[in-house]
């Protein structure tokens, strides 16, 4: 059957050609690496309580320097590596905190732009960073150490500031308390955490969790100081 129709003038015109829909190129622009980091290696895709799982990942970060040190000792230096490898425990927690914060601001901002949400629930790198900050502040003791025998096998011959030493890092009670405190402050969002959410891009996503981490870290430090 001829599908053309007669025009009012009696002429026959064909149906207008179909214009193909524009090709969806969103997958090509998908910032996969940024989303991988922002969701804490995919933890943010967990349907229920993804922020809780992000906080658990923040707890795991406290053991990363210990694992790195043990691996280095076993793989390369043996027991003789311990004197130099102890610097991993010395400065690594601070480096991890700074690196996680920087990665969080960048990846969270990219994820927010891609998903077109101010603070996507799937972004949990902020919980990872805030929880690690809680433990860094609440379980570290600033000390000053000096090698009593310069030039010895340790190779340390100058005074060095030990920024933080996690004396309580293996105490499960403090880990649990730090986890609970951070989750409470993260949900409560005391001043100025809620106000920090108005910051642009990834800064607004991360800053409120940093503030919650500071509150929780202070609470954890007080609990340790009180001998709880």
N, C-alpha and C positions, 0 to 999 in steps of 0.2 A: 504494500500500500504506500502511496506517495504521501509523505508526512508534511509536504509543503502546503501552505494555505494561500487562498486568493486574497489579495489586497483589495481595498475598496475600489481601486482603479481597474480591478480585474486581472492584474498581473500576478504571477506566482513568485513568491520569495522563499528562499530556503531559511531554515531555522538558524539563528546566529550560532557561530561555532563556540564550543565550550572553551573557556580559558582555564588552563590547568592551574590548580592551586599551587601557590608558591611552596617550594620545597622547604621542609622544616629543617633548619640547620642548627637548631638549639643544641643537639647532641655534639656537633662539631665545636661549639663554643663552650661546652661544659667544662668548667675548671676542675677536672678530676683530682688533680693533686691537692688543690686547695680544699676541696670538699673532704678528701681523705684525711687531711690534717685537722680541719675544723670539726669533723665528727669523731675525732680521736680514734682513727683507724677503723671507723665504721660503727663504733659504740653508739653514736647518736642515732643510728637507724633502729635501735632496739625500741619496740613499740611502747613499752611501759617504763617509766622512770629512767629515761636516758641520762638525765643529769646525775642520778645516783651512781650509775655505772661510770660516768666521767670522773666523779669524785674518787671512785675506787681505783681508777687509773692513776689519779694524782697520788694516792697512797703508794701505789707500786713504784712511782718515780723515786721515792725515798730510798729504795734499795738499789737503784741503778748504779750509783757510785761504788757500792760494795761489790756488786756483780762485776763491774768493770775492773776493779782492783784485783779480785780473785782470778778473773780470766787472764789479766795481764801477768800476774804472778805465775800462774800455771803454764801459760802458753809461751812466755818469753824469758822472764828473768829468774824464775825459781825463787827461792827464799831471798837471794841477794837483791831482787828487785823491790822488796818490801820497803826499803828505806826511801827510795825515790817514788815508788807507787803510792805511798801514803798521801802524797799531794792530791791524788784523785779524791780521797775522802775530804781533803782540806778545802779545796776550792770548787769541786764539781757541783755541790748543791746550789751554790749561788749561780754558777754558769747555767745549770739546768733551768733554774727559775727565770733567768733573763732570757734564755733561748725560747722557753715555752711561752713566755709573755710576748716576745716579738713575733713568733710564729702565730700565736693566737690572734693578735691584732690584724695581721696580714690576711690569714686564712679566713677568719670570721668575717672580716669586711667583704672579702670576695664571695663567700657563701651567702651573706646577706643580700648582696647585689644580685646574685644569680637567682636566689629563691624569692627575691623581692619582698622580704620580710625584715622588719627592724631587728628582731632577735629570734631567729629560727630555733625551734625546740631541738632540732637535730644538731645544732652547733653546741658541742659540749667541751671544746677545748678551753672554754672559760672556767668550767668546773675543775678541769685538770690543773690549770694554772693556779686557781684560788686554793684548791686543796693542798697542793704542794707548798704554796706560800704559808699556809697554816702550820704545816709541820716544820718548815724552815725557821719560822719565827718562834714557834712554841717548843721545839725540841733541840735547839742549838744553843751552845754556850760559847760566847766570845772569850778567847784566852790568848795569852802571849807566850810563845815557847821559844827557848833558845837552846841550841845544841851545846851540851856541857863539854863535849870533846870535839872541837872543830877539826875537820879533816879526817874524821873517822870514816868507817865503812859506809855510814849513812850518806856521806857526801854533802851534808849540810854544815856550812861553816859561817852562817850569818844568822842574825835574829830575824825571825819571820812572824808575821801575825797569822795566827790560826783563826781565820774568820769565823768558822763554825765547826764544831765537832759534835756529831749526833750521838751523844752518850746514851740517849733513851730510844734510839731508833728501833731497837729490837724489842721494846716493851709493848706488847699487844694492847695493854690497857690504855696507854697514851695514844696509840694509833686509833683505837676505837673512840676515845674521847675527842681527839682532833677531828675525826670524821663526823661525829655527831654535832660538835660545835659548829663546824663549817656548814653543814647542811641547815642547821637552825638559822644561822646568820644569813645564809644565802637566800633562804625563803623569807625571812623577816625583813631583810634589806634595811637596816638602820641607817640613819643619816651618816654620810651623804651617799650611801649606796644607790638608793632609788633615784636620786638626782643625777648620779653619774650615768644612768642609762640614757640620758638625753644627749650624751656626747656623740659625735658623728662616727659612722662606720663601725669598724671593729673596736674602736676605743670604748664606745658605749656598751658593747657586748662584754668586753673584758673587765672594765674598770669596776663595775659593781661587785664582781666576784673577787677582785683584789681587795676591795674594802672589806668584804665579808671575811676574806682570809686573814686580814690584819686583826679584825675583831676576834676571830676564832683563835688566832695565834697568841694573842694577848691572854685570852682566857685559858688556853692550854699551858702557857708559861706560868700563870698564876697557880694553876692546879699543881703543876710540878713543884713550884717553889713552896707550896703549902704541904708537900709530901703526900698528896692524894694518889 
